[in-house]
Amino acid sequence: MKFTPSGGSIAVAARLDGEAVAVSVADTGVGIQQDDLERIFERFYKADRSRSGQGTGLGLAIVRHIVRLHGGRVWAESSPGAGATFTFTLPVGLART
């Protein structure tokens, strides 16, 4: 939310993708440069260094770790100025009780 300007939108979607559930969060924010996109899941990495006072650079690294521990994967797609979409998958068997 902090990278989506006022008047922008954020959409959450879920779908069955073979043997996994895929959850996506897409925004209409500022987007992410390709060079940064390759590194955003690294610990302490901040794509926008001008916002150095906001966040620790740990959030996406923690997400990646949790998703991997549950047998899933996580990735992001983006273009500068065109928003970003973050998607993670989890095996269907984890959703059953």
ABEGO torsion letter per residue (X at the ends): XAABBBGBBBBBBBBBBEABBBBBBBBABAEBBAAAAAAAABBGBBABAAAAABEAGAAAAAAAAAAAAAGBBBBBBBBBGAEBBBBBBBBAAAABX
